[in-house]
């Protein structure tokens, strides 16, 4: 089980980016990049992991893709400042990828929890890979006991805000191991390996815990609410976190690590 402490990574990253980078380091360490690899970082964020991978493939290249124009701009600034030239970036989503047989590795860290069409996303990865290429994916399992789900759902019930969430559920991809394996098989992957891991996140204060999950998930709930309810909703979440914090300063989050190769003769999906 991996364990994350807020003081273990550089201060220039936001809390959410720091924790995702910590997990991403584990994913990077399982891949075995070659200097000549051509890599896609799908959902590259602000580019901290993209930069690390770029330095591992000096004879190859890396492409960073993210749905946020602002994050892509940050990536471009970062690489310009670091004078790294084997990279390019573009704004886009995994489900709308158009590349075909372009990469030897498709890497995706802490992104698939937001995917709404798992089959389409995995097919896009498979299509983008060259024969023998590897897809390496990591994402959290956002079940009901996860802090990103538990506290907002509790606030919705206790503040009686259900009317604003009718016919809506948290937009998260939460497949079982078997469902994920079958989806990868449908996409055409072979040599599939899926493992579950657990990460323990230690937060120095309740406010720090709240700020982290506010950044990476609570905002999606807030968007559903009229303006006059938003502050009370967030304050309720913080209050509940503070009440629980004395009993549990560590949050344990399960996640999937999934790998698959594009075998020779595989048809483009």
ABEGO torsion letter per residue (X at the ends): XBBBBAAABBAABBAAAAAAAAAAAAAAAAAGBBAABBBBBBGAEAGAAAAAAAAABAABBBBBBBABAAAAAAAAAAAAAAGBAABBBBBBBAAABABBGABABBBBBGAAAABABAAAAAAAAAAABBBGBBBBBBBBBBBAABAAAAAAAAAAAAAGAAAAABGBBBBBBBBBAAAAAAAAAAAGBBGBBBBBBBBBBBBABAAAAAAAAAAAAAAAAAAABBAAAAAAAAAAAAAAAAAAAAABABBBBBBBBBBBBBBBGBBBX
